[in-house]
């Protein structure tokens, strides 16, 4: 059974940083792209970053470019998202996805 488990969310002041982790079990990150999504209250999930497992190319949503960094440690079967200079509009639940598998999400709150 494939499981993705996110961690690292929490409460952080504006301008602060968080590092999200997504640990995979029952699979390895050896195909397709993997990515991070977020869901604002009352909205659908939106993709904010992804990385290709074949060539390491990354892509970011415009509002997070230069502040968020996605990475993967294949030896640990874990992907990460470093989030710097967080803004109140980053408050959301963050999810990782691999193929069609999703984690349950980790909340991030940045008070205004």
C-alpha positions as CSV (number, residue, x, y, z in Angstrom):
1,X,0.0,0.0,0.0
2,X,1.4,3.4,-1.0
3,X,1.2,6.1,1.6
4,X,2.4,9.7,1.6
5,X,2.8,11.5,4.9
6,X,3.4,15.2,5.1
7,X,4.9,16.9,8.1
8,X,6.5,20.2,9.0
9,X,3.6,22.6,8.8
10,X,2.6,24.9,11.6
11,X,2.3,28.4,12.7
12,X,5.0,30.9,11.6
13,X,5.2,34.6,11.6
14,X,5.3,36.5,8.4
15,X,8.8,36.5,6.9
16,X,9.6,33.2,8.6
17,X,10.4,29.8,7.1
18,X,9.1,26.3,7.2
19,X,10.4,23.1,5.7
20,X,7.7,20.6,4.6
21,X,8.5,16.9,4.3
22,X,6.6,14.2,2.4
23,X,7.7,10.6,3.3
24,X,6.6,7.8,1.0
25,X,6.1,4.2,1.9
26,X,5.2,1.4,-0.4
27,X,6.8,3.1,-3.4
28,X,9.9,4.9,-4.6
29,X,10.0,8.2,-6.4
30,X,11.2,6.7,-9.6
31,X,8.7,7.8,-12.2
32,X,6.8,10.8,-13.2
33,X,6.9,14.1,-11.4
34,X,6.2,14.8,-7.8
35,X,4.8,17.9,-6.4
36,X,3.3,20.1,-3.7
37,X,-0.1,21.5,-3.8
38,X,-2.1,23.7,-1.4
39,X,-5.7,24.3,-0.7
40,X,-7.1,27.6,0.5
41,X,-10.3,27.4,2.5
42,X,-13.2,26.9,0.2
43,X,-11.0,26.4,-2.8
44,X,-9.7,23.5,-4.8
45,X,-6.1,22.3,-4.5
46,X,-3.6,24.1,-6.7
47,X,-0.2,23.0,-7.7
48,X,2.6,25.2,-6.4
49,X,5.7,23.2,-7.3
50,X,6.9,20.1,-8.9
51,X,10.1,18.2,-9.7
52,X,10.8,15.7,-12.4
53,X,12.2,12.5,-11.0
54,X,14.0,11.8,-14.3
55,X,16.0,15.0,-14.8
56,X,15.4,17.1,-11.7
57,X,13.8,19.9,-13.5
58,X,11.6,22.0,-11.3
59,X,8.6,24.3,-11.9
60,X,6.9,26.8,-9.6
61,X,3.8,28.7,-9.4
62,X,4.5,32.4,-10.0
63,X,3.7,33.6,-6.4
64,X,6.2,31.3,-4.8
65,X,9.1,31.6,-7.3
66,X,12.3,32.6,-5.5
67,X,10.9,31.7,-2.1
68,X,10.0,28.0,-2.2
69,X,12.3,25.2,-3.2
70,X,11.2,21.7,-3.9
71,X,13.7,18.8,-3.6
72,X,13.8,15.0,-3.2
73,X,16.0,12.6,-1.4
74,X,15.6,9.3,-3.1
75,X,17.6,7.5,-0.5
76,X,15.1,8.5,2.1
77,X,12.0,8.3,-0.2
78,X,11.2,11.8,0.9
79,X,10.5,15.0,-0.8
80,X,10.7,18.4,0.7
81,X,9.6,22.0,0.2
82,X,11.6,24.7,1.8
83,X,9.4,27.8,2.2
84,X,11.1,31.1,2.9
85,X,9.7,34.6,3.5
86,X,6.3,33.3,4.1
87,X,3.4,35.7,3.7
88,X,-0.1,35.6,5.3
89,X,-1.6,34.6,1.9
90,X,0.4,31.3,2.2
91,X,-2.0,30.1,4.9
92,X,-3.4,26.9,3.5
93,X,-3.2,23.1,3.8
94,X,-0.3,21.7,1.9
95,X,-0.3,18.4,0.2
96,X,2.2,16.3,-1.6
97,X,1.3,14.2,-4.6
98,X,3.0,11.3,-6.5
99,X,1.3,10.0,-9.6
100,X,-2.3,9.7,-8.3
101,X,-1.4,9.3,-4.6
102,X,-2.0,12.1,-2.1
103,X,-1.0,12.8,1.4
104,X,-3.5,14.0,4.0
105,X,-2.0,17.4,4.2
106,X,-0.2,19.6,6.7
107,X,-1.6,23.0,7.6
108,X,0.5,26.2,7.4
109,X,-0.7,29.3,9.2
110,X,0.9,32.7,8.7
111,X,-0.9,35.3,10.8
112,X,-1.3,38.8,9.3
